Amino acid sequence: MKRSAELVFIPIPGIATSSDGTDAYIESVAESSISQQRIKFINLPQKNMDTTGQQQAPTSSSSIDSQQTNVKDVVTKLIESESETRIVGFVIDMFCTSMIDVANEFGVPTYVFFASGAAVLGLMFHLQELRDDHNKHCMEFKDSTVELATPSYANPLPVARVLLSVLFEKDAGDSFLDFAKRFRDAKGILVNTFTELESYALHSLDSDGKIPPPSVVCSVFVFGCMGSFGEDQVKEIARALEHGGFRFLWSLRQPSPKGTLVSPEGWSCCVSAQKIERGIKEVMDLDSGIRKKVKEISENSKKALLEGGSSYSSLGHFIDQI
């Protein structure tokens, strides 16, 4: 009898699974009849203390590395206890690349879930390649007026304005780009986008024979669970919302612990209240071209998830691979 396939999903320890809302959702899914047959949620012991007793950021390499033994033990038990299923691969969060080594020990492929879009993924690969193959570090772009030609973007980028501030720091920047380096060891990358939104960037990734093929499986847009704005930027956003003349609901949370890597949605410059206000008005104006474009993209994202849509088909292709 042919055994059914089973995937191991590994999110960021401590962040992706730590909120009350997430816990409640996991419980509701776990209690459903379908989930009881097909989905298992396994909580690992938290190991977020370093040897000096100081709290570590959940996304730090050492915090994630410390879970390798736990993951290995859990997967071993799954293999030993499940006679009707077989482990066919790991699907890991973009910051959990050290788990690729664990998957290799079991002889199964790894797929990376990349929470940002295809253009940002291409930028990470390009910056990592510049560092490793051309000895050109992002620090060289700090406070510069250089516009960098990047394969995943149609136009050159004013890098000093758009790169994550963490990339301008030697050690932190290297750690961030090391994730992109490990992405190359994966069999595939699940990208949070859809074809109609980023056709140019996706084509550039598909044409690059040195990186794993991307699978377009999502249509979800978030600021990121680890990103945060500085105090000055928050004040500019508040002024823009106040002067914009539109009703709004804004929920703020405390920034992530010091030392946490920010997510690729972050910015390294402060956007003025005037620019933000102008953007809000352009989106809220019923007759604006931008609002119509946003509505068109929204409709396309819904269609992408329907049967026959681009994301639906890409997900089917991913399942066929495994």
Backbone torsions as a table, in degrees:
resi	resn	phi	psi	omega
1	MET	NA	135.0	-179.5
2	LYS	-73.0	128.6	-179.4
3	ARG	-81.6	144.1	179.3
4	SER	-75.4	152.6	-177.7
5	ALA	-86.4	148.0	-179.7
6	GLU	-136.5	131.9	177.4
7	LEU	-105.0	146.5	175.9
8	VAL	-106.2	117.4	178.6
9	PHE	-99.1	131.9	-177.8
10	ILE	-126.6	105.9	177.1
11	PRO	-85.5	179.8	176.0
12	ILE	-67.8	127.4	178.1
13	PRO	-66.4	132.4	171.2
14	GLY	91.3	-26.2	-178.5
15	ILE	-107.7	-54.0	-174.9
16	ALA	-67.4	-16.3	-174.4
17	THR	-126.6	22.9	-170.5
18	SER	-108.6	-11.4	-175.4
19	SER	-85.4	155.2	179.2
20	ASP	-62.0	-39.7	179.9
21	GLY	-63.3	-41.0	178.4
22	THR	-65.0	-44.3	179.3
23	ASP	-59.8	-42.9	-179.9
24	ALA	-64.8	-39.5	179.4
25	TYR	-65.8	-43.4	178.7
26	ILE	-59.7	-42.4	179.4
27	GLU	-62.9	-41.3	-178.8
28	SER	-66.8	-39.6	178.2
29	VAL	-68.1	-41.6	-178.0
30	ALA	-63.2	-28.8	-177.5
31	GLU	-85.5	-11.2	-179.6
32	SER	-71.3	153.7	-175.6
33	SER	-65.5	-38.3	-179.7
34	ILE	-66.6	-42.1	-178.1
35	SER	-63.8	-39.5	-178.7
36	GLN	-60.6	-25.2	179.7
37	GLN	-92.4	-28.4	-168.1
38	ARG	-124.5	-17.4	-176.1
39	ILE	-126.6	132.8	176.1
40	LYS	-121.2	131.8	174.0
41	PHE	-105.3	121.9	-177.7
42	ILE	-122.8	115.0	178.9
43	ASN	-86.1	132.0	177.8
44	LEU	-96.7	152.7	176.1
45	PRO	-60.5	139.5	178.8
46	GLN	-78.8	129.6	177.4
47	LYS	-129.2	81.1	-177.1
48	ASN	-120.3	29.1	174.9
49	MET	-116.2	130.6	178.1
50	ASP	-85.3	-177.3	-174.3
51	THR	-67.9	-16.9	179.0
52	THR	-94.0	-0.4	178.7
53	GLY	86.4	7.1	-179.9
54	GLN	-89.9	146.5	-179.7
55	GLN	-68.0	136.1	178.2
56	GLN	-103.0	152.1	171.3
57	ALA	-67.1	135.3	-177.3
58	PRO	-57.7	-24.8	-178.6
59	THR	-96.5	5.2	177.9
60	SER	-66.3	149.7	-176.3
61	SER	-59.0	-41.2	-177.6
62	SER	-66.7	-36.0	178.8
63	SER	-64.5	-42.6	179.3
64	ILE	-72.2	-41.9	178.7
65	ASP	-58.7	-33.0	-176.8
66	SER	-66.5	-14.7	-179.7
67	GLN	-92.3	-1.7	-177.4
68	GLN	-58.7	-45.0	-179.7
69	THR	-62.9	-42.1	179.4
70	ASN	-62.4	-43.4	179.3
71	VAL	-64.1	-41.8	179.8
72	LYS	-61.4	-42.3	-179.8
73	ASP	-65.1	-42.8	-178.7
74	VAL	-64.5	-45.5	-179.0
75	VAL	-65.6	-38.1	177.6
76	THR	-60.0	-43.7	179.3
77	LYS	-66.0	-37.2	177.9
78	LEU	-63.0	-43.2	-179.4
79	ILE	-64.5	-40.7	-177.8
80	GLU	-72.7	-29.1	-174.3
81	SER	-95.3	-20.3	-176.5
82	GLU	-103.2	105.5	-179.7
83	SER	-88.4	-18.5	-176.3
84	GLU	-100.9	-2.1	179.2
85	THR	-127.1	163.1	177.0
86	ARG	-137.3	138.9	177.8
87	ILE	-75.2	122.4	-176.3
88	VAL	-112.2	-4.6	178.7
89	GLY	168.5	165.6	174.7
90	PHE	-108.3	139.5	168.3
91	VAL	-115.3	113.7	-171.1
92	ILE	-117.0	152.1	171.7
93	ASP	-64.7	154.0	-175.9
94	MET	-60.8	-21.0	179.2
95	PHE	-96.3	2.5	-176.9
96	CYS	-106.8	37.2	-173.0
97	THR	-66.5	-19.9	177.7
98	SER	-66.1	-18.0	178.1
99	MET	-71.7	-12.2	174.0
100	ILE	-59.8	-36.9	179.3
101	ASP	-63.8	-37.5	178.8
102	VAL	-66.8	-44.5	178.2
103	ALA	-60.0	-39.6	179.3
104	ASN	-62.0	-35.7	178.9
105	GLU	-63.4	-31.1	179.2
106	PHE	-91.2	-1.1	177.9
107	GLY	70.8	30.5	179.2
108	VAL	-121.7	154.0	-178.3
109	PRO	-77.5	162.5	176.9
110	THR	-117.9	139.7	174.2
111	TYR	-120.3	132.7	-177.7
112	VAL	-97.3	130.5	170.8
113	PHE	-91.3	117.4	-178.5
114	PHE	-103.9	114.8	-170.2
115	ALA	-74.4	-17.8	177.0
116	SER	-95.4	-172.6	-175.9
117	GLY	-87.9	-179.0	-175.0
118	ALA	-68.8	-37.4	-178.8
119	ALA	-63.8	-41.8	179.1
120	VAL	-67.1	-38.3	176.4
121	LEU	-60.6	-45.3	178.1
122	GLY	-62.6	-36.7	177.6
123	LEU	-64.1	-42.9	178.0
124	MET	-60.3	-44.9	178.3
125	PHE	-62.1	-40.1	-177.4
126	HIS	-67.0	-43.9	179.8
127	LEU	-65.8	-37.8	177.8
128	GLN	-66.4	-38.4	178.3
129	GLU	-67.6	-39.1	176.7
130	LEU	-61.1	-40.4	-179.7
131	ARG	-68.6	-49.2	-171.4
132	ASP	-82.4	-32.8	-175.7
133	ASP	-101.4	-21.2	-175.6
134	HIS	-126.0	5.2	177.1
135	ASN	54.3	40.7	-179.4
136	LYS	-119.4	110.4	-175.6
137	HIS	-94.9	152.3	-179.1
138	CYS	-60.0	-25.9	179.9
139	MET	-56.7	-27.7	-179.2
140	GLU	-66.8	-19.7	-177.6
141	PHE	-90.6	-10.1	-175.9
142	LYS	-61.4	131.0	178.8
143	ASP	62.3	17.5	179.7
144	SER	-98.1	166.7	176.8
145	THR	-104.3	14.1	-177.3
146	VAL	-65.3	137.7	171.2
147	GLU	-109.4	119.1	-171.9
148	LEU	-95.0	124.0	174.1
149	ALA	-75.4	123.3	-176.7
150	THR	-127.9	130.6	-175.0
151	PRO	-55.6	-31.9	-175.4
152	SER	-85.7	-3.4	176.8
153	TYR	-117.3	138.7	-178.7
154	ALA	-70.0	-29.9	-178.6
155	ASN	-119.7	152.3	177.9
156	PRO	-60.0	149.6	-177.5
157	LEU	-102.1	134.1	171.2
158	PRO	-76.7	83.9	-164.4
159	VAL	-58.4	-34.6	-179.0
160	ALA	-63.7	-24.2	-177.7
161	ARG	-93.5	-27.0	-170.5
162	VAL	-111.9	-16.0	-179.2
163	LEU	-73.5	152.0	173.1
164	LEU	-59.1	138.2	-179.9
165	SER	-60.4	-28.4	-179.1
166	VAL	-63.2	-26.3	-178.1
167	LEU	-72.5	-15.8	178.7
168	PHE	-87.9	1.7	176.7
169	GLU	-107.3	133.4	-171.1
170	LYS	-57.8	-60.4	-174.4
171	ASP	-68.5	-48.5	-179.3
172	ALA	-65.0	-39.0	178.6
173	GLY	-64.6	-41.0	177.7
174	ASP	-63.5	-41.0	179.3
175	SER	-61.3	-40.7	-179.1
176	PHE	-66.0	-45.5	-179.1
177	LEU	-71.6	-21.5	175.8
178	ASP	-63.7	-29.3	175.5
179	PHE	-61.6	-46.0	179.2
180	ALA	-61.1	-37.1	178.7
181	LYS	-62.1	-40.6	179.7
182	ARG	-73.6	-26.3	176.3
183	PHE	-53.7	-32.7	-177.0
184	ARG	-66.0	-17.9	179.1
185	ASP	-87.1	-6.0	-179.8
186	ALA	-82.6	161.5	178.2
187	LYS	-81.5	-28.2	-179.2
188	GLY	-162.4	166.3	179.9
189	ILE	-129.8	126.0	176.6
190	LEU	-91.0	114.1	-171.5
191	VAL	-103.8	137.7	-178.4
192	ASN	-83.6	78.5	-179.2
193	THR	-163.3	-172.4	169.8
194	PHE	-146.4	155.8	-168.9
195	THR	-57.1	-43.0	-176.6
196	GLU	-65.5	-21.9	-179.9
197	LEU	-85.9	-39.9	-173.1
198	GLU	-131.6	51.9	-177.5
199	SER	-62.9	-39.0	-178.8
200	TYR	-63.7	-49.6	-178.5
201	ALA	-64.6	-40.9	-179.9
202	LEU	-65.8	-37.1	177.3
203	HIS	-63.8	-40.0	179.6
204	SER	-65.0	-37.5	178.4
205	LEU	-69.8	-42.0	179.2
206	ASP	-63.8	-28.7	-177.4
207	SER	-84.7	-9.3	-178.2
208	ASP	-90.5	108.6	-177.5
209	GLY	-76.7	-1.7	-176.7
210	LYS	-99.6	1.6	179.7
211	ILE	-125.8	157.9	178.9
212	PRO	-63.8	149.2	-179.8
213	PRO	-68.3	135.9	178.6
214	PRO	-82.7	145.7	172.1
215	SER	-115.5	124.6	-177.6
216	VAL	-90.7	101.0	-170.9
217	VAL	-123.0	-2.3	-172.1
218	CYS	-128.9	163.3	171.9
219	SER	-144.5	56.5	-176.7
220	VAL	-123.4	133.1	-178.4
221	PHE	-125.1	124.8	-176.8
222	VAL	-139.5	162.1	174.1
223	PHE	-76.7	-16.8	-178.9
224	GLY	104.7	141.0	-177.1
225	CYS	-79.8	-10.0	-177.8
226	MET	-116.5	-9.1	-178.7
227	GLY	-78.8	157.5	176.8
228	SER	-157.0	152.5	176.3
229	PHE	-97.3	148.9	174.4
230	GLY	-73.3	168.1	-177.0
231	GLU	-59.0	-42.5	-179.2
232	ASP	-61.7	-41.7	-179.5
233	GLN	-67.8	-38.8	178.0
234	VAL	-60.7	-41.5	179.3
235	LYS	-64.0	-39.5	178.6
236	GLU	-64.9	-40.8	177.7
237	ILE	-63.3	-42.8	-179.5
238	ALA	-61.9	-42.5	178.9
239	ARG	-63.4	-41.7	-179.7
240	ALA	-63.4	-43.2	179.8
241	LEU	-65.9	-38.8	-178.9
242	GLU	-68.0	-40.8	-176.9
243	HIS	-84.8	-13.3	-175.3
244	GLY	-68.0	-26.2	178.4
245	GLY	83.3	10.9	178.8
246	PHE	-112.2	145.1	175.5
247	ARG	-69.3	144.9	-178.4
248	PHE	-152.1	157.3	172.8
249	LEU	-123.4	122.6	-174.4
250	TRP	-127.8	123.0	179.2
251	SER	-111.2	122.9	179.7
252	LEU	-111.0	147.7	175.1
253	ARG	-129.5	164.8	177.3
254	GLN	-64.8	144.7	178.4
255	PRO	-65.3	161.3	-179.7
256	SER	-63.1	158.8	179.3
257	PRO	-57.0	148.0	178.9
258	LYS	-59.5	132.5	179.9
259	GLY	104.7	-13.3	178.4
260	THR	-73.6	135.7	175.8
261	LEU	-69.8	134.6	177.7
262	VAL	-78.7	158.5	-177.2
263	SER	-83.6	161.9	-176.1
264	PRO	-64.9	-2.2	177.3
265	GLU	-83.0	-8.9	-173.6
266	GLY	-72.3	165.8	178.8
267	TRP	-127.7	153.3	-178.4
268	SER	-102.7	7.1	179.1
269	CYS	-133.3	160.1	-179.3
270	CYS	-94.4	125.1	178.9
271	VAL	-90.8	131.3	-174.6
272	SER	-70.0	156.9	178.9
273	ALA	-60.9	-36.4	-179.2
274	GLN	-62.3	-43.0	179.4
275	LYS	-67.3	-40.5	179.7
276	ILE	-65.7	-44.2	179.3
277	GLU	-60.6	-42.7	178.7
278	ARG	-61.9	-40.6	178.1
279	GLY	-64.9	-40.8	179.3
280	ILE	-62.5	-44.4	-178.2
281	LYS	-65.6	-37.6	178.9
282	GLU	-65.5	-34.7	178.8
283	VAL	-76.3	-36.9	-175.8
284	MET	-82.0	-22.6	179.0
285	ASP	-65.5	120.4	-173.7
286	LEU	-62.0	-25.8	-176.7
287	ASP	-100.8	4.5	-175.5
288	SER	-76.5	146.7	178.4
289	GLY	-65.9	-33.4	179.8
290	ILE	-65.1	-43.4	179.4
291	ARG	-61.3	-41.6	179.0
292	LYS	-64.6	-37.8	178.7
293	LYS	-66.6	-41.7	178.1
294	VAL	-61.5	-41.8	179.0
295	LYS	-63.8	-40.2	178.5
296	GLU	-63.0	-44.1	178.9
297	ILE	-63.8	-40.0	178.6
298	SER	-60.0	-44.0	178.9
299	GLU	-65.2	-40.0	179.0
300	ASN	-64.6	-35.9	179.8
301	SER	-66.7	-35.5	177.4
302	LYS	-67.5	-43.2	-180.0
303	LYS	-64.5	-32.3	-178.4
304	ALA	-62.2	-27.5	-177.5
305	LEU	-90.6	-11.1	179.6
306	LEU	-79.6	162.2	179.3
307	GLU	-57.4	127.9	-176.1
308	GLY	92.5	-12.2	178.7
309	GLY	-74.7	167.1	-173.8
310	SER	-64.2	-43.8	-179.8
311	SER	-70.9	-37.7	177.3
312	TYR	-60.0	-45.8	-179.1
313	SER	-67.6	-39.5	-179.6
314	SER	-65.2	-39.2	177.3
315	LEU	-64.7	-39.5	177.0
316	GLY	-62.3	-38.1	178.2
317	HIS	-65.5	-40.1	178.1
318	PHE	-62.0	-43.8	178.9
319	ILE	-63.4	-39.1	177.9
320	ASP	-60.9	-35.0	-179.4
321	GLN	-64.5	-34.4	-175.1
322	ILE	-92.4	NA	NA
